[in-house]
Amino acid sequence: MSDIKLNWKRNFGIIWAGQFMSLISSSLVNFAIIIWLSLETGSAEVLAYAAIAALLPQSIIGLFSGVFVDRWDRRKTMIFSDGFIACCTLIIALLFHYGNASLWLIYTLLAFRSAGSAFHMPAMQAAVPMLAPKSELLRVAGINQIIQSVSNIAGPALGALAIGFMDIAYVMYIDIIGAVFAIASLLLVKIPHPKQEKQTSTGSRQLFADMQLGLKAITSNKGISLLFLFSVLATICIMPIAVLFPLMTLEHYNGEAFHMSIVEASWGVGMLIGGGVLGVLKLKTNKVTLINYTYLLMGLAFAISGLLPAWAFWIFVLLTTLSGIAGSLYNACFTTIIQQNIDPLLLGRVFAMFFSISLLPSLIGLLGTGFLADTIGINVTFIILGTTIILIGVCSFLSKEMLPLGNQSELDDSPA
């Protein structure tokens, strides 16, 4: 049993402390930018372009970034990614400070930040099974959900508070401070790197060969292929709903900004509860079965939200909390299944490919979300997309090839 395995709780404690500071500062700054753009332009189109700039590069680069994540030292990859993102944030802050923050420059730097994230996210997910015993991966994923949930709850509130008390330029510096904490925490730990196979070629030929290995890891196992397929289809439905939550609150439930913040917080609270359950308890339920139930729960919550009358706002809040719990359980179970069933040498590219494959069609769907909601109504859109997610869950239940993935033996406590 290696020293790294014996000290895995200490190592994760250090990493989580740094990542928490980074996540909450990024959440704060992201929300502050949304507020600033809203106040300065009052344009939904501007917000849509900013969202696309922040997501599209990450989804495109993710198709091949995982290859490099698997080749490079994962700790150094996270450090350099955090540093690059911090440098982009510093440039944005300086542009704000000197009054030169044109929209196209903001879009460009948001895109560069997104490119850095394309390397950080898969590196972090691929590093987890190199540190933690297999039997603890689900709990680790649950604690990660707790950290993300607290960031999602506190970040927007702190962002609104910060932009009310200081100039947007100084708000941006908070994200840089968070990145410094994240980098410092990574410098204090060691992350093993799986032994690499000798490469027979170089350049673009090797790059595509490595990408094909990642794709083969997904397609060669019918259970994993189906798991990916259903997850991508569900994400395509969930992304538009996530964008429509504020408008659903304002238009269907006749709410105000205060009610929007309640709905936003209720989703975060739900994810916090789900992550807490996984972080404290060692659930014995088949993880694929749990995922299937989360599809049904989320779909029902969204569909019922669209059917409720305007006076039922607090029921909508409760349903949003339940969907947050389902989302937290789904994310943790999906991540754990991949970490347990994919060769550590391929984890970086598999996670990166999944993110890209699920996000690219979702972004296309986002472009038509406004038209769909304006044409048939926001509540009807919730009903249609929620019902579709329920059908995905039913099909997933009927696909027995995935069940063995959720029964993966966790008796081996060596790092995955």
VOPAGU-2260 file (C-alpha; in pm, 1 decimal, decimal comma):
REM VOPAGU-2260
SITE   aa  ch    i         X         Y         Z
SITE  MET   A    0       0,0       0,0       0,0
SITE  SER   A    1     164,2     324,7    -115,5
SITE  ASP   A    2     220,1     630,8     102,2
SITE  ILE   A    3       1,3     829,6    -136,9
SITE  LYS   A    4    -284,0     586,3     -80,0
SITE  LEU   A    5    -235,9     598,1     298,0
SITE  ASN   A    6    -241,5     977,9     292,4
SITE  TRP   A    7    -520,3    1015,8      37,0
SITE  LYS   A    8    -751,9    1199,5     278,7
SITE  ARG   A    9    -480,3    1451,3     363,2
SITE  ASN   A   10    -396,6    1503,8      -5,2
SITE  PHE   A   11    -760,9    1551,9     -98,6
SITE  GLY   A   12    -812,8    1785,7     194,4
SITE  ILE   A   13    -533,9    2009,1      65,9
SITE  ILE   A   14    -655,6    1994,0    -295,9
SITE  TRP   A   15   -1019,2    2053,9    -197,7
SITE  ALA   A   16    -925,7    2358,8      10,5
SITE  GLY   A   17    -753,0    2518,7    -287,2
SITE  GLN   A   18   -1017,6    2416,4    -537,2
SITE  PHE   A   19   -1294,3    2548,8    -311,3
SITE  MET   A   20   -1131,2    2893,0    -302,4
SITE  SER   A   21   -1087,6    2882,8    -679,8
SITE  LEU   A   22   -1443,1    2763,5    -752,2
SITE  ILE   A   23   -1615,6    3012,6    -524,6
SITE  SER   A   24   -1407,4    3302,8    -657,3
SITE  SER   A   25   -1477,6    3197,1   -1017,9
SITE  SER   A   26   -1850,5    3164,5    -944,2
SITE  LEU   A   27   -1845,9    3508,9    -783,0
SITE  VAL   A   28   -1668,6    3668,9   -1078,6
SITE  ASN   A   29   -1879,2    3491,2   -1342,4
SITE  PHE   A   30   -2198,8    3619,9   -1183,9
SITE  ALA   A   31   -2049,2    3968,9   -1146,5
SITE  ILE   A   32   -1970,1    3973,6   -1519,8
SITE  ILE   A   33   -2330,5    3871,9   -1598,6
SITE  ILE   A   34   -2459,9    4154,9   -1378,6
SITE  TRP   A   35   -2219,3    4403,3   -1537,9
SITE  LEU   A   36   -2315,2    4301,4   -1892,3
SITE  SER   A   37   -2684,9    4317,9   -1800,3
SITE  LEU   A   38   -2651,4    4666,4   -1650,6
SITE  GLU   A   39   -2428,7    4799,7   -1926,0
SITE  THR   A   40   -2610,6    4659,3   -2229,7
SITE  GLY   A   41   -2951,8    4532,6   -2117,4
SITE  SER   A   42   -2923,7    4284,7   -2403,1
SITE  ALA   A   43   -3012,0    3914,8   -2381,4
SITE  GLU   A   44   -2819,7    3865,4   -2704,5
SITE  VAL   A   45   -2501,7    3994,3   -2539,1
SITE  LEU   A   46   -2548,6    3749,4   -2251,5
SITE  ALA   A   47   -2601,2    3464,5   -2498,6
SITE  TYR   A   48   -2280,8    3552,2   -2685,9
SITE  ALA   A   49   -2090,7    3570,3   -2355,0
SITE  ALA   A   50   -2221,7    3224,4   -2257,9
SITE  ILE   A   51   -2122,3    3079,0   -2593,5
SITE  ALA   A   52   -1776,4    3240,7   -2569,2
SITE  ALA   A   53   -1733,1    3084,1   -2225,3
SITE  LEU   A   54   -1839,4    2733,6   -2336,4
SITE  LEU   A   55   -1774,8    2679,7   -2707,5
SITE  PRO   A   56   -1389,8    2679,0   -2703,5
SITE  GLN   A   57   -1389,0    2435,4   -2412,0
SITE  SER   A   58   -1622,7    2199,6   -2595,1
SITE  ILE   A   59   -1425,6    2209,1   -2922,9
SITE  ILE   A   60   -1078,3    2187,5   -2767,6
SITE  GLY   A   61   -1203,0    1910,3   -2540,1
SITE  LEU   A   62   -1220,7    1677,1   -2840,1
SITE  PHE   A   63    -840,6    1647,9   -2829,2
SITE  SER   A   64    -723,9    1815,8   -2504,4
SITE  GLY   A   65    -771,5    1489,3   -2316,5
SITE  VAL   A   66    -495,9    1331,0   -2527,7
SITE  PHE   A   67    -246,7    1582,3   -2389,3
SITE  VAL   A   68    -387,0    1550,2   -2037,5
SITE  ASP   A   69    -312,7    1176,6   -2051,7
SITE  ARG   A   70      39,1    1240,6   -2182,2
SITE  TRP   A   71     134,2    1520,3   -1943,0
SITE  ASP   A   72     180,6    1526,9   -1568,4
SITE  ARG   A   73    -172,4    1589,7   -1439,5
SITE  ARG   A   74     -70,8    1804,0   -1143,0
SITE  LYS   A   75     138,2    2033,3   -1363,8
SITE  THR   A   76    -144,3    2047,5   -1618,8
SITE  MET   A   77    -384,9    2174,1   -1351,4
SITE  ILE   A   78    -128,8    2425,2   -1222,2
SITE  PHE   A   79     -57,5    2569,7   -1566,6
SITE  SER   A   80    -429,1    2573,2   -1654,5
SITE  ASP   A   81    -511,9    2764,8   -1336,9
SITE  GLY   A   82    -225,4    3002,8   -1408,0
SITE  PHE   A   83    -333,6    3062,2   -1767,9
SITE  ILE   A   84    -694,2    3127,7   -1665,4
SITE  ALA   A   85    -571,7    3369,7   -1396,4
SITE  CYS   A   86    -362,4    3558,5   -1654,4
SITE  CYS   A   87    -669,2    3596,6   -1879,4
SITE  THR   A   88    -867,6    3725,3   -1580,9
SITE  LEU   A   89    -589,4    3972,6   -1500,2
SITE  ILE   A   90    -606,0    4111,5   -1855,3
SITE  ILE   A   91    -984,2    4150,9   -1826,7
SITE  ALA   A   92    -937,1    4328,6   -1492,4
SITE  LEU   A   93    -681,7    4568,1   -1643,2
SITE  LEU   A   94    -913,8    4639,2   -1937,4
SITE  PHE   A   95   -1191,6    4726,3   -1693,3
SITE  HIS   A   96    -951,9    4931,9   -1481,1
SITE  TYR   A   97    -839,1    5149,4   -1772,3
SITE  GLY   A   98   -1182,1    5170,1   -1937,4
SITE  ASN   A   99   -1092,0    4969,9   -2248,8
SITE  ALA   A  100   -1325,1    4672,8   -2194,5
SITE  SER   A  101   -1501,5    4650,3   -2530,0
SITE  LEU   A  102   -1740,4    4360,3   -2575,2
SITE  TRP   A  103   -1530,3    4182,5   -2835,3
SITE  LEU   A  104   -1227,5    4185,7   -2602,7
SITE  ILE   A  105   -1437,0    4043,9   -2318,7
SITE  TYR   A  106   -1570,1    3769,1   -2547,7
SITE  THR   A  107   -1215,2    3687,6   -2660,4
SITE  LEU   A  108   -1075,4    3660,8   -2308,6
SITE  LEU   A  109   -1373,8    3457,2   -2190,5
SITE  ALA   A  110   -1295,6    3221,4   -2478,4
SITE  PHE   A  111    -930,9    3196,2   -2368,6
SITE  ARG   A  112   -1043,7    3119,6   -2011,1
SITE  SER   A  113   -1267,0    2848,6   -2157,8
SITE  ALA   A  114    -968,1    2701,5   -2343,4
SITE  GLY   A  115    -775,8    2674,5   -2017,0
SITE  SER   A  116   -1069,3    2496,4   -1855,5
SITE  ALA   A  117   -1064,6    2239,8   -2137,8
SITE  PHE   A  118    -739,9    2106,9   -1988,1
SITE  HIS   A  119    -810,7    2161,0   -1618,0
SITE  MET   A  120   -1141,8    1972,1   -1589,0
SITE  PRO   A  121   -1029,9    1638,8   -1744,1
SITE  ALA   A  122    -694,3    1658,7   -1561,4
SITE  MET   A  123    -873,1    1692,6   -1227,8
SITE  GLN   A  124   -1115,6    1405,6   -1297,6
SITE  ALA   A  125    -834,1    1183,5   -1428,7
SITE  ALA   A  126    -621,1    1255,8   -1120,0
SITE  VAL   A  127    -885,2    1145,1    -868,1
SITE  PRO   A  128    -855,7     765,5    -918,9
SITE  MET   A  129    -474,2     796,9    -902,7
SITE  LEU   A  130    -508,5     925,6    -545,1
SITE  ALA   A  131    -814,5     762,7    -388,8
SITE  PRO   A  132    -896,0     393,2    -330,9
SITE  LYS   A  133   -1166,1     252,8    -559,9
SITE  SER   A  134   -1395,1     197,2    -262,2
SITE  GLU   A  135   -1393,0     571,2    -188,7
SITE  LEU   A  136   -1447,6     711,5    -538,9
SITE  LEU   A  137   -1823,3     762,8    -496,2
SITE  ARG   A  138   -1771,2     944,3    -164,8
SITE  VAL   A  139   -1501,2    1159,9    -323,8
SITE  ALA   A  140   -1740,4    1246,9    -606,2
SITE  GLY   A  141   -2004,6    1333,3    -346,9
SITE  ILE   A  142   -1770,5    1570,6    -164,2
SITE  ASN   A  143   -1679,2    1730,7    -497,8
SITE  GLN   A  144   -2051,8    1791,6    -548,1
SITE  ILE   A  145   -2070,9    1956,6    -204,7
SITE  ILE   A  146   -1787,0    2194,6    -293,0
SITE  GLN   A  147   -1942,1    2282,3    -628,6
SITE  SER   A  148   -2283,8    2327,5    -468,2
SITE  VAL   A  149   -2158,8    2564,3    -198,6
SITE  SER   A  150   -1980,9    2760,8    -472,3
SITE  ASN   A  151   -2300,2    2774,3    -679,6
SITE  ILE   A  152   -2498,9    2899,0    -379,2
SITE  ALA   A  153   -2250,2    3147,0    -236,1
SITE  GLY   A  154   -2087,5    3266,2    -560,3
SITE  PRO   A  155   -2384,1    3458,3    -708,2
SITE  ALA   A  156   -2470,5    3616,8    -373,2
SITE  LEU   A  157   -2111,2    3724,6    -312,8
SITE  GLY   A  158   -2081,3    3843,0    -674,3
SITE  ALA   A  159   -2387,1    4067,0    -640,5
SITE  LEU   A  160   -2254,0    4197,7    -307,4
SITE  ALA   A  161   -1905,4    4260,8    -445,8
SITE  ILE   A  162   -2018,6    4450,9    -753,4
SITE  GLY   A  163   -2238,4    4665,0    -529,0
SITE  PHE   A  164   -1942,6    4770,9    -316,0
SITE  MET   A  165   -1651,3    4788,6    -559,8
SITE  ASP   A  166   -1563,9    4851,0    -921,9
SITE  ILE   A  167   -1586,6    4552,0   -1159,2
SITE  ALA   A  168   -1208,2    4569,2   -1211,9
SITE  TYR   A  169   -1141,6    4497,4    -844,1
SITE  VAL   A  170   -1400,2    4218,3    -844,7
SITE  MET   A  171   -1197,8    4043,5   -1115,9
SITE  TYR   A  172    -890,5    4036,2    -890,7
SITE  ILE   A  173   -1080,5    3806,8    -651,7
SITE  ASP   A  174   -1067,2    3529,2    -912,5
SITE  ILE   A  175    -689,9    3569,5    -938,0
SITE  ILE   A  176    -658,5    3530,2    -560,2
SITE  GLY   A  177    -865,3    3210,5    -582,2
SITE  ALA   A  178    -635,1    3074,9    -854,3
SITE  VAL   A  179    -331,1    3143,9    -635,5
SITE  PHE   A  180    -485,1    2933,2    -357,0
SITE  ALA   A  181    -560,1    2650,1    -603,2
SITE  ILE   A  182    -204,3    2650,0    -740,7
SITE  ALA   A  183     -52,9    2663,2    -392,0
SITE  SER   A  184    -257,4    2362,5    -280,0
SITE  LEU   A  185    -144,8    2158,9    -581,7
SITE  LEU   A  186     219,5    2240,5    -509,6
SITE  LEU   A  187     181,4    2075,1    -168,3
SITE  VAL   A  188      74,2    1731,4    -297,0
SITE  LYS   A  189     202,9    1462,1    -528,5
SITE  ILE   A  190     -20,9    1301,5    -791,0
SITE  PRO   A  191     101,0     973,2    -946,9
SITE  HIS   A  192     104,1     954,1   -1323,7
SITE  PRO   A  193      22,5     622,1   -1495,6
SITE  LYS   A  194     307,0     465,8   -1688,7
SITE  GLN   A  195     289,1     566,1   -2053,6
SITE  GLU   A  196     319,8     327,3   -2344,8
SITE  LYS   A  197     598,7     402,9   -2590,0
SITE  GLN   A  198     468,0     608,8   -2881,5
SITE  THR   A  199     542,9     474,4   -3226,7
SITE  SER   A  200     481,6     801,2   -3414,2
SITE  THR   A  201     464,0    1173,4   -3351,6
SITE  GLY   A  202     271,9    1475,9   -3465,9
SITE  SER   A  203     -85,9    1483,5   -3590,1
SITE  ARG   A  204     -85,3    1111,2   -3675,4
SITE  GLN   A  205     -14,6    1021,5   -3312,1
SITE  LEU   A  206    -269,5    1277,2   -3192,1
SITE  PHE   A  207    -548,2    1118,7   -3396,2
SITE  ALA   A  208    -433,7     769,7   -3297,9
SITE  ASP   A  209    -457,2     866,5   -2930,8
SITE  MET   A  210    -798,9    1021,8   -2986,1
SITE  GLN   A  211    -915,0     697,5   -3146,7
SITE  LEU   A  212    -795,8     503,0   -2841,8
SITE  GLY   A  213   -1013,4     722,8   -2621,1
SITE  LEU   A  214   -1309,8     680,7   -2853,5
SITE  LYS   A  215   -1252,4     304,1   -2866,7
SITE  ALA   A  216   -1257,9     289,3   -2485,7
SITE  ILE   A  217   -1614,0     422,0   -2508,5
SITE  THR   A  218   -1744,9     235,2   -2812,9
SITE  SER   A  219   -1588,6    -106,9   -2740,6
SITE  ASN   A  220   -1808,7    -151,0   -2432,8
SITE  LYS   A  221   -2179,6    -146,1   -2517,9
SITE  GLY   A  222   -2274,0     -55,8   -2161,0
SITE  ILE   A  223   -2045,9     250,4   -2155,1
SITE  SER   A  224   -2162,6     350,3   -2504,5
SITE  LEU   A  225   -2526,4     344,5   -2391,0
SITE  LEU   A  226   -2438,0     527,7   -2068,7
SITE  PHE   A  227   -2278,6     804,2   -2276,3
SITE  LEU   A  228   -2566,3     812,6   -2524,9
SITE  PHE   A  229   -2839,0     856,5   -2263,6
SITE  SER   A  230   -2632,7    1110,7   -2073,6
SITE  VAL   A  231   -2572,1    1320,6   -2385,7
SITE  LEU   A  232   -2942,7    1310,8   -2477,7
SITE  ALA   A  233   -3041,0    1415,5   -2124,1
SITE  THR   A  234   -2785,1    1700,3   -2125,0
SITE  ILE   A  235   -2928,5    1834,3   -2451,3
SITE  CYS   A  236   -3266,2    1865,1   -2274,5
SITE  ILE   A  237   -3131,6    1997,3   -1943,9
SITE  MET   A  238   -2918,6    2279,9   -2085,9
SITE  PRO   A  239   -3211,8    2479,7   -2233,8
SITE  ILE   A  240   -3409,2    2432,3   -1911,0
SITE  ALA   A  241   -3117,1    2570,1   -1709,9
SITE  VAL   A  242   -3116,0    2881,3   -1929,7
SITE  LEU   A  243   -3493,5    2924,8   -1898,2
SITE  PHE   A  244   -3512,0    2903,2   -1517,0
SITE  PRO   A  245   -3492,4    3283,9   -1467,5
SITE  LEU   A  246   -3757,0    3351,3   -1732,6
SITE  MET   A  247   -3977,3    3074,3   -1591,6
SITE  THR   A  248   -3962,1    3247,9   -1253,3
SITE  LEU   A  249   -4033,1    3593,7   -1394,4
SITE  GLU   A  250   -4295,8    3519,4   -1657,8
SITE  HIS   A  251   -4480,2    3204,9   -1551,7
SITE  TYR   A  252   -4466,7    3252,7   -1174,6
SITE  ASN   A  253   -4475,5    3634,4   -1187,9
SITE  GLY   A  254   -4164,5    3657,3    -974,6
SITE  GLU   A  255   -3901,1    3925,3    -924,7
SITE  ALA   A  256   -3522,3    3929,4    -886,9
SITE  PHE   A  257   -3558,5    3807,8    -526,8
SITE  HIS   A  258   -3753,7    3502,7    -641,9
SITE  MET   A  259   -3491,3    3432,3    -910,4
SITE  SER   A  260   -3222,3    3416,6    -640,6
SITE  ILE   A  261   -3437,7    3177,0    -435,4
SITE  VAL   A  262   -3474,5    2938,7    -730,6
SITE  GLU   A  263   -3100,5    2959,5    -804,0
SITE  ALA   A  264   -3020,0    2885,7    -438,9
SITE  SER   A  265   -3271,4    2598,9    -419,8
SITE  TRP   A  266   -3093,5    2413,6    -701,0
SITE  GLY   A  267   -2762,5    2460,2    -518,8
SITE  VAL   A  268   -2914,2    2342,6    -190,7
SITE  GLY   A  269   -3043,0    2031,3    -365,7
SITE  MET   A  270   -2698,0    1954,1    -504,7
SITE  LEU   A  271   -2551,8    2015,2    -159,5
SITE  ILE   A  272   -2793,4    1763,2      -6,6
SITE  GLY   A  273   -2719,4    1503,4    -274,5
SITE  GLY   A  274   -2344,7    1549,4    -237,3
SITE  GLY   A  275   -2376,2    1531,0     140,6
SITE  VAL   A  276   -2560,1    1198,7     122,2
SITE  LEU   A  277   -2288,1    1049,6     -97,1
SITE  GLY   A  278   -2007,4    1204,8     106,2
SITE  VAL   A  279   -2133,5    1067,3     438,1
SITE  LEU   A  280   -2296,2     736,7     339,2
SITE  LYS   A  281   -2147,4     448,7     140,9
SITE  LEU   A  282   -2447,2     364,4     -74,7
SITE  LYS   A  283   -2472,3       1,5    -188,7
SITE  THR   A  284   -2729,5      65,5    -461,9
SITE  ASN   A  285   -2622,3      -8,1    -818,8
SITE  LYS   A  286   -2490,4     323,2    -953,2
SITE  VAL   A  287   -2651,8     274,1   -1296,0
SITE  THR   A  288   -2987,8     220,0   -1127,0
SITE  LEU   A  289   -2936,5     542,8    -931,6
SITE  ILE   A  290   -2864,0     728,0   -1256,6
SITE  ASN   A  291   -3182,8     591,0   -1412,1
SITE  TYR   A  292   -3387,9     712,4   -1114,5
SITE  THR   A  293   -3228,7    1058,4   -1139,9
SITE  TYR   A  294   -3348,7    1086,2   -1501,1
SITE  LEU   A  295   -3703,6    1009,8   -1388,8
SITE  LEU   A  296   -3687,6    1247,2   -1092,3
SITE  MET   A  297   -3545,5    1538,2   -1293,1
SITE  GLY   A  298   -3786,4    1482,7   -1579,6
SITE  LEU   A  299   -4086,6    1471,0   -1346,5
SITE  ALA   A  300   -3970,3    1782,6   -1159,8
SITE  PHE   A  301   -3931,8    1982,1   -1483,0
SITE  ALA   A  302   -4258,3    1860,2   -1637,0
SITE  ILE   A  303   -4464,1    1925,6   -1322,2
SITE  SER   A  304   -4303,4    2271,3   -1293,5
SITE  GLY   A  305   -4448,8    2352,6   -1634,7
SITE  LEU   A  306   -4793,8    2224,2   -1535,1
SITE  LEU   A  307   -4821,0    2420,0   -1208,8
SITE  PRO   A  308   -5035,1    2736,1   -1190,4
SITE  ALA   A  309   -4874,2    3075,9   -1136,1
SITE  TRP   A  310   -4953,9    3082,6    -761,6
SITE  ALA   A  311   -4754,5    2762,4    -694,2
SITE  PHE   A  312   -4410,7    2928,0    -682,9
SITE  TRP   A  313   -4298,4    2754,6    -362,7
SITE  ILE   A  314   -4387,5    2415,2    -507,2
SITE  PHE   A  315   -4167,0    2511,9    -802,7
SITE  VAL   A  316   -3886,4    2587,4    -553,3
SITE  LEU   A  317   -3932,8    2244,5    -391,7
SITE  LEU   A  318   -3925,5    2071,2    -730,6
SITE  THR   A  319   -3609,9    2263,5    -822,9
SITE  THR   A  320   -3447,0    2143,5    -500,9
SITE  LEU   A  321   -3541,1    1783,2    -584,4
SITE  SER   A  322   -3398,3    1819,1    -934,5
SITE  GLY   A  323   -3078,1    1955,8    -778,2
SITE  ILE   A  324   -3053,5    1645,9    -557,5
SITE  ALA   A  325   -3104,5    1427,3    -865,0
SITE  GLY   A  326   -2843,1    1621,3   -1061,0
SITE  SER   A  327   -2589,1    1581,8    -781,7
SITE  LEU   A  328   -2645,4    1205,3    -754,8
SITE  TYR   A  329   -2627,0    1167,5   -1131,9
SITE  ASN   A  330   -2297,7    1359,2   -1166,3
SITE  ALA   A  331   -2130,0    1167,3    -885,4
SITE  CYS   A  332   -2245,7     823,9   -1004,7
SITE  PHE   A  333   -2156,8     891,0   -1369,1
SITE  THR   A  334   -1808,9    1016,8   -1279,5
SITE  THR   A  335   -1743,5     719,3   -1050,3
SITE  ILE   A  336   -1853,5     463,5   -1312,0
SITE  ILE   A  337   -1614,8     612,3   -1568,4
SITE  GLN   A  338   -1327,8     626,2   -1319,9
SITE  GLN   A  339   -1381,4     261,7   -1224,7
SITE  ASN   A  340   -1427,1     119,7   -1574,2
SITE  ILE   A  341   -1181,8     313,4   -1791,8
SITE  ASP   A  342    -804,1     260,6   -1799,7
SITE  PRO   A  343    -634,4     547,8   -1606,1
SITE  LEU   A  344    -416,9     603,7   -1914,1
SITE  LEU   A  345    -730,1     704,3   -2107,1
SITE  LEU   A  346    -933,1     889,2   -1843,9
SITE  GLY   A  347    -828,9    1238,6   -1949,3
SITE  ARG   A  348    -940,6    1202,4   -2308,9
SITE  VAL   A  349   -1259,4    1011,7   -2214,5
SITE  PHE   A  350   -1377,3    1284,9   -1976,1
SITE  ALA   A  351   -1280,1    1558,4   -2222,8
SITE  MET   A  352   -1457,7    1384,0   -2510,4
SITE  PHE   A  353   -1771,7    1332,0   -2305,4
SITE  PHE   A  354   -1785,2    1699,6   -2214,1
SITE  SER   A  355   -1741,4    1803,8   -2576,5
SITE  ILE   A  356   -1983,5    1548,3   -2720,6
SITE  SER   A  357   -2254,4    1645,6   -2471,5
SITE  LEU   A  358   -2197,2    2021,4   -2482,7
SITE  LEU   A  359   -2168,0    2085,1   -2856,0
SITE  PRO   A  360   -2524,2    1976,9   -2946,5
SITE  SER   A  361   -2646,3    2146,7   -2627,0
SITE  LEU   A  362   -2501,5    2478,1   -2745,6
SITE  ILE   A  363   -2681,1    2433,9   -3075,8
SITE  GLY   A  364   -2998,9    2368,2   -2880,3
SITE  LEU   A  365   -2940,3    2682,5   -2674,8
SITE  LEU   A  366   -2946,9    2892,3   -2991,7
SITE  GLY   A  367   -3304,3    2780,1   -3053,6
SITE  THR   A  368   -3420,2    2791,6   -2693,3
SITE  GLY   A  369   -3543,0    3152,1   -2710,7
SITE  PHE   A  370   -3739,1    3087,1   -3029,0
SITE  LEU   A  371   -3892,9    2769,9   -2884,1
SITE  ALA   A  372   -3996,3    2941,6   -2560,4
SITE  ASP   A  373   -4136,4    3245,4   -2741,2
SITE  THR   A  374   -4331,9    3029,8   -2986,2
SITE  ILE   A  375   -4493,3    2768,3   -2760,9
SITE  GLY   A  376   -4438,7    2920,4   -2415,4
SITE  ILE   A  377   -4180,7    2864,3   -2143,7
SITE  ASN   A  378   -4398,9    2636,0   -1933,0
SITE  VAL   A  379   -4482,6    2417,0   -2234,8
SITE  THR   A  380   -4109,6    2396,8   -2311,7
SITE  PHE   A  381   -4052,0    2268,6   -1956,5
SITE  ILE   A  382   -4324,6    2006,6   -2003,8
SITE  ILE   A  383   -4186,9    1883,3   -2338,1
SITE  LEU   A  384   -3822,8    1866,9   -2228,2
SITE  GLY   A  385   -3911,9    1715,4   -1889,2
SITE  THR   A  386   -4121,6    1445,0   -2055,6
SITE  THR   A  387   -3833,5    1371,9   -2294,4
SITE  ILE   A  388   -3597,3    1321,8   -1998,9
SITE  ILE   A  389   -3849,3    1080,0   -1843,0
SITE  LEU   A  390   -3853,4     878,9   -2167,9
SITE  ILE   A  391   -3471,6     873,8   -2165,4
SITE  GLY   A  392   -3486,9     733,5   -1811,5
SITE  VAL   A  393   -3735,1     463,2   -1916,1
SITE  CYS   A  394   -3513,8     360,7   -2210,8
SITE  SER   A  395   -3213,7     358,4   -1978,3
SITE  PHE   A  396   -3395,2     124,6   -1736,9
SITE  LEU   A  397   -3470,3    -111,3   -2025,6
SITE  SER   A  398   -3104,2    -125,0   -2134,3
SITE  LYS   A  399   -2966,5    -405,0   -1916,6
SITE  GLU   A  400   -2616,7    -386,8   -2070,2
SITE  MET   A  401   -2530,3     -94,3   -1840,0
SITE  LEU   A  402   -2615,9    -262,3   -1508,1
SITE  PRO   A  403   -2282,7    -451,4   -1466,3
SITE  LEU   A  404   -2101,0    -115,0   -1476,2
SITE  GLY   A  405   -2281,3      -4,7   -1161,2
SITE  ASN   A  406   -2188,2    -328,3    -980,8
SITE  GLN   A  407   -1815,9    -269,3   -1031,5
SITE  SER   A  408   -1630,3    -433,2    -743,7
SITE  GLU   A  409   -1493,6    -182,1    -495,6
SITE  LEU   A  410   -1309,7    -432,0    -276,6
SITE  ASP   A  411    -974,2    -336,9    -425,7
SITE  ASP   A  412    -854,7     -33,2    -233,9
SITE  SER   A  413    -560,9      43,1    -455,6
SITE  PRO   A  414    -585,9     363,9    -653,8
SITE  ALA   A  415    -800,6     296,5    -957,7
